[in-house]
Amino acid sequence: MSVGQEKRINHSPELIDVCFHSKALKLLVMAVMVIFTLPYLTLQPIGAGYLLSSLTDGQIPYFVGATLLTLIIVFYVCVGGMKSVALTDVLQGVLMFVLMLAAFGAIANSLGGLGTANSNVYEISPELLSRQGVNNFFTPKKLFSYIILWNFALPMLPQMLMRFYAAKNAKSLKVSTVLYPIVTTILFICPVMIGMWGHIAFPDLVGKEADRILPMMLEQYAPIWLSSFVMVGALAAFMSTMDSQLLAISSMLTRDIYISYFRKNASLKEQTLVGRVLIVLAAIVGLILAYKPPASILAMATQAFTGLSVLFPTVIAALYGKNIHPLSCIISIVAGELVLLGFQLGLIPPSLTFGFLPVVPIVALSALIIVLGNPIINQLQGAQPEP
């Protein structure tokens, strides 16, 4: 399927509509994307609030910092739309990449070099440098689960899929495919290493306090001017994620709800106005959720990613399946999300994950429903008499 079709696809619900011709499945996919993108969106003002509070020694309170970042993002997204998001994301991405490398180098140098820093950490807590981590956290099954979680969830993020559909040509997608794993590997390793070195100066941090380790390490081991620049880079990272999420949510709700069910002949000016209102509303929801942050950012992200991962079998079926009945995908998504809710509420015992994170059995169940349920549904549909 190409973006050159008569109806240009801008996000996944539209892809589902084109492939399955099912409004119910399209709305279900959109609902899941919006519901589970909002917690991930919330992580951006949470991170910014922690960052600005730490950087200013509490002179900018946590929620004031979170609100400030949100207001800036809402302003330029509403004014510039997709073009402003794309341009600012490029600049923010470059800034974030360069400054993260600078922070990594400065902290490592202050600790006596990479080898010395790792040796000191090893003396304090050898398990930090082991594959399984502290308290055997990363069992083989759990490590496999996190790898799978990232691979299932990332393509389901609406802002990521919107970028795929907006690509100018196949060459642009190929370049992104090559650069993305290189850039993300570097950006992921650097803060993880800094966090590990944080056990040298701050050995007893847990929960919310541990989420603030980057600014604390910069304050301890980097000159103030570099710390300030790196914090700017970190803020750029939050902004480049949140602006895309707001734009994706606004686009889905405007095109798939407002235009489809309320104003099919809405002018471009009216669509733009509605989109801007939805951007503001989504940002407000994100701030409300950020008012009392969770005990762990990792836990919040894991749950959001698991909810989005449930869509993976359906999207794969849309792209590569043949004669897939939309009802099998609807049952797949509903069952997957209900099982996730069951794990969250404690209604399903954790032992049924068999040592994996919930994402593994949940996605396996969702895929199995499509594979086994689709031929049964097609057979039943074919057996019904013509009206």
C-alpha positions in Angstrom: 0.0 0.0 0.0 1.4 3.4 -0.9 0.7 6.9 0.3 -0.1 7.8 -3.3 -3.6 6.3 -3.0 -6.7 8.4 -3.7 -7.1 8.9 0.0 -3.8 9.8 1.6 -3.2 8.0 4.9 -2.0 10.2 7.8 -2.3 7.8 10.7 -3.0 4.2 11.7 -6.8 4.4 12.2 -7.0 5.5 8.5 -4.8 2.6 7.5 -7.2 0.2 9.4 -10.2 1.8 7.6 -8.6 1.4 4.2 -7.5 -2.2 4.8 -10.6 -3.6 6.7 -13.4 -1.2 5.7 -14.6 -1.4 9.3 -15.5 1.8 11.2 -15.8 -0.1 14.5 -12.2 -1.4 14.2 -10.9 2.0 13.1 -12.5 3.7 16.2 -11.2 1.0 18.5 -7.7 1.3 17.3 -7.9 5.1 17.6 -9.3 4.8 21.1 -6.5 2.5 22.2 -3.9 4.8 20.7 -5.3 7.9 22.4 -5.8 6.2 25.8 -2.3 4.8 26.0 -0.5 7.7 24.4 -1.7 10.1 27.1 0.3 8.4 29.9 3.4 8.5 27.7 2.7 12.1 26.9 2.4 12.8 30.6 6.0 11.6 31.1 7.3 14.6 29.2 6.0 17.4 31.6 6.9 15.1 34.5 10.5 14.9 33.3 10.7 18.6 32.6 9.3 19.4 36.0 11.9 17.3 37.7 14.6 18.8 35.5 13.8 22.4 36.1 13.3 21.9 39.8 16.6 20.2 40.2 18.4 22.7 38.0 17.1 25.7 39.9 17.4 24.1 43.4 13.7 24.2 43.8 13.2 27.8 42.8 11.1 26.6 40.0 8.6 24.1 41.6 8.0 20.8 39.9 4.5 21.5 38.6 5.4 25.1 37.5 8.2 23.6 35.4 5.9 21.0 33.9 3.3 23.7 33.0 5.9 26.0 31.5 7.2 23.3 29.1 3.6 22.4 28.1 2.6 26.0 27.4 5.7 26.5 25.1 5.0 23.3 23.2 1.3 24.0 22.8 2.1 27.5 21.5 4.4 26.5 18.7 2.4 23.4 17.7 -0.8 25.5 17.4 1.0 28.2 15.4 3.1 26.0 13.1 1.4 22.6 12.9 3.3 19.7 11.4 5.9 21.8 9.7 7.0 23.5 12.9 7.0 20.1 14.7 9.2 18.6 12.0 11.7 21.5 11.9 11.9 21.9 15.7 12.3 18.2 16.2 15.3 18.1 13.8 17.0 20.9 15.7 16.1 19.5 19.1 17.3 16.1 18.1 20.7 17.3 17.1 21.0 19.4 20.2 20.0 16.5 22.4 22.4 14.1 20.7 25.5 16.5 21.0 24.8 17.6 24.5 24.2 14.0 25.8 27.6 13.0 24.5 29.1 16.1 26.1 27.5 15.2 29.5 28.7 11.6 29.2 32.2 12.7 28.5 32.4 15.3 31.2 31.0 13.1 34.0 33.3 10.2 32.9 36.3 12.5 32.9 35.4 13.8 36.4 35.2 10.2 37.7 38.7 9.4 36.4 37.7 8.1 33.0 35.4 5.4 31.8 37.4 2.5 33.1 37.9 4.0 36.6 34.2 5.0 36.9 33.1 1.4 36.0 35.7 0.0 38.4 34.4 2.1 41.2 30.8 1.1 40.5 31.9 -2.6 40.4 33.5 -2.2 43.9 30.3 -0.7 45.3 27.8 -3.0 43.6 29.2 -5.6 41.2 25.7 -6.7 40.1 25.2 -3.3 38.3 27.7 -4.5 35.7 26.1 -8.0 35.4 23.6 -9.0 32.8 20.9 -9.7 35.4 21.3 -6.4 37.3 20.6 -5.6 40.9 18.6 -8.3 42.8 18.5 -10.4 39.6 16.0 -8.0 38.1 16.8 -8.8 34.4 16.1 -12.5 34.3 16.4 -13.9 30.8 12.6 -13.9 30.4 12.3 -10.3 31.7 15.2 -9.1 29.5 13.5 -10.7 26.5 10.2 -9.1 27.5 11.7 -5.6 27.5 13.3 -6.2 24.1 10.0 -7.4 22.7 8.1 -4.6 24.4 10.1 -2.0 22.6 9.8 -3.7 19.2 6.0 -4.1 19.5 5.2 -0.7 21.0 7.5 1.6 19.0 5.7 1.1 15.6 2.4 1.6 17.4 3.2 5.0 18.7 0.9 7.3 16.7 3.5 10.0 16.3 6.0 7.5 14.9 3.4 6.1 12.4 2.5 9.6 11.3 6.1 10.3 10.4 6.2 7.1 8.3 3.1 8.2 6.3 4.5 11.7 5.9 7.8 10.6 4.4 8.5 12.2 1.0 9.7 8.9 -0.6 11.0 5.4 0.1 14.6 6.7 0.3 13.7 9.0 3.2 12.3 6.0 5.1 15.5 3.9 4.3 17.7 6.6 5.7 15.7 6.8 8.8 15.8 3.1 9.2 19.6 3.1 9.1 20.1 6.1 11.4 17.4 5.4 14.0 19.1 2.4 15.7 22.5 4.1 15.7 21.2 7.3 17.3 18.9 5.6 19.8 21.6 3.2 20.9 23.9 6.1 21.7 21.2 8.1 23.4 20.1 5.1 25.5 23.5 3.9 26.6 24.8 7.3 27.8 22.0 8.1 30.4 22.0 4.5 31.5 25.7 4.6 32.2 25.4 7.9 34.0 22.6 6.5 36.1 24.8 3.5 37.0 27.6 5.8 37.9 25.1 7.6 40.1 25.5 4.8 42.7 29.0 6.3 43.5 27.7 9.6 44.8 24.1 8.8 45.5 23.9 5.1 46.5 20.5 5.1 48.2 18.2 6.7 45.7 14.9 4.9 44.9 11.6 5.7 43.3 11.0 9.3 42.2 14.4 10.5 43.6 16.2 8.0 41.3 14.4 9.6 38.3 16.3 12.8 39.0 19.8 11.2 38.7 20.9 13.0 35.5 20.7 16.6 36.8 22.1 15.5 40.2 25.1 13.9 38.5 25.6 17.0 36.3 25.5 19.2 39.3 28.0 17.0 41.1 30.5 16.3 38.3 30.1 18.8 35.5 30.8 22.6 35.3 27.7 24.7 35.7 27.8 26.0 32.1 27.8 22.5 30.7 25.0 21.4 33.1 22.9 24.3 31.9 23.4 23.4 28.3 22.7 19.7 28.9 19.5 20.5 30.7 18.5 22.5 27.6 19.2 19.3 25.6 17.1 17.2 27.9 14.3 19.7 27.6 14.6 19.5 23.9 14.1 15.7 24.1 10.9 16.2 26.1 9.6 18.8 23.7 10.4 16.8 20.6 8.3 13.9 21.9 5.4 15.8 23.3 4.8 18.0 20.4 4.6 15.0 18.0 2.2 13.2 20.4 -0.1 16.3 20.7 -0.2 16.7 16.9 -0.9 13.0 16.4 -3.8 12.9 18.9 -5.3 16.1 17.5 -5.1 14.8 14.0 -6.7 11.5 14.8 -9.6 13.0 16.7 -10.2 15.8 14.2 -10.2 13.5 11.1 -11.7 10.4 12.5 -14.3 11.8 14.9 -15.1 15.5 14.2 -15.0 15.3 10.4 -16.4 11.8 10.1 -19.3 12.1 12.5 -20.0 15.8 13.0 -18.8 18.0 10.2 -18.1 16.1 7.0 -17.9 19.3 5.0 -15.8 21.3 7.5 -13.5 23.8 5.9 -9.8 23.6 6.3 -9.9 26.7 8.6 -12.5 24.9 10.8 -10.5 21.7 10.9 -7.4 23.7 11.9 -9.3 25.5 14.7 -10.7 22.2 16.0 -7.3 20.6 15.9 -5.8 23.5 17.9 -8.6 23.1 20.5 -7.9 19.4 20.8 -4.1 20.0 21.2 -4.9 22.3 24.2 -7.3 19.7 25.7 -4.8 16.9 25.3 -2.1 19.0 26.9 -4.4 19.8 29.8 -5.1 16.1 30.4 -1.4 15.4 30.3 -0.8 18.1 33.0 -3.6 16.8 35.2 -2.0 13.3 35.1 1.4 14.9 35.8 0.2 16.8 38.9 0.8 13.7 41.1 3.5 11.7 39.3 3.8 8.0 39.8 6.4 6.3 42.0 8.4 5.3 38.9 8.6 6.7 35.4 9.6 3.3 34.1 6.5 1.6 35.4 4.3 4.2 33.8 6.0 3.9 30.4 5.9 0.1 30.6 2.1 0.0 31.1 1.6 2.6 28.3 3.8 0.6 25.9 2.0 -2.7 26.8 -1.4 -1.2 26.0 -0.1 0.0 22.6 1.6 -3.3 21.9 -1.8 -5.0 21.8 -2.4 -3.3 18.4 0.7 -4.9 16.9 -1.0 -8.1 15.6 -3.8 -6.1 14.1 -1.5 -3.7 12.2 0.6 -6.7 10.9 -2.6 -8.4 9.8 -3.7 -5.2 8.0 -0.3 -4.9 6.2 0.4 -8.5 5.3 -2.7 -10.6 6.0 -5.2 -11.9 3.5 -9.0 -12.3 4.0 -8.6 -11.1 7.6 -12.1 -10.4 9.1 -12.2 -7.2 11.1 -14.2 -9.0 13.9 -11.2 -11.2 14.7 -9.1 -8.1 15.2 -11.7 -6.4 17.3 -11.8 -9.5 19.6 -8.0 -9.6 19.6 -7.7 -6.0 20.8 -10.5 -6.1 23.4 -9.3 -9.4 24.8 -5.7 -8.1 25.0 -6.6 -4.9 26.8 -8.9 -6.7 29.2 -6.1 -9.1 30.2 -3.8 -6.1 30.7 -6.4 -4.5 32.9 -6.7 -7.8 34.8 -3.0 -7.9 35.5 -3.1 -4.2 36.6 -6.0 -4.7 39.0 -4.6 -8.0 40.4 -7.6 -9.9 39.0 -5.2 -12.2 37.1 -2.4 -13.7 39.1 1.2 -12.5 38.1 2.2 -16.2 37.9 0.3 -16.4 34.6 2.9 -14.3 32.9 5.2 -17.3 33.4 8.1 -15.1 34.4 7.8 -12.7 31.4 6.4 -9.1 31.5 2.6 -9.1 30.8 3.3 -7.9 27.2 4.5 -11.3 26.1 1.5 -13.4 27.0 -0.9 -10.6 26.1 0.5 -10.0 22.5 0.7 -13.8 22.1 -3.0 -14.1 23.0 -4.0 -11.2 20.7 -2.1 -12.8 17.8 -3.5 -16.2 18.5 -7.1 -14.9 18.4 -6.5 -13.5 14.9 -4.8 -16.6 13.6 -7.2 -19.1 15.0 -10.4 -17.0 15.2 -10.2 -15.5 11.7 -10.9 -18.8 9.7 -13.8 -19.6 12.2 -15.4 -16.2 11.7 -14.9 -16.3 7.9 -16.5 -19.8 7.8 -19.5 -18.7 9.9 -19.9 -15.6 7.8 -19.8 -17.7 4.6 -22.3 -20.2 6.1 -25.0 -17.5 6.6 -27.7 -17.3 4.0 -27.9 -14.4 1.7 -30.5 -11.8 2.9 
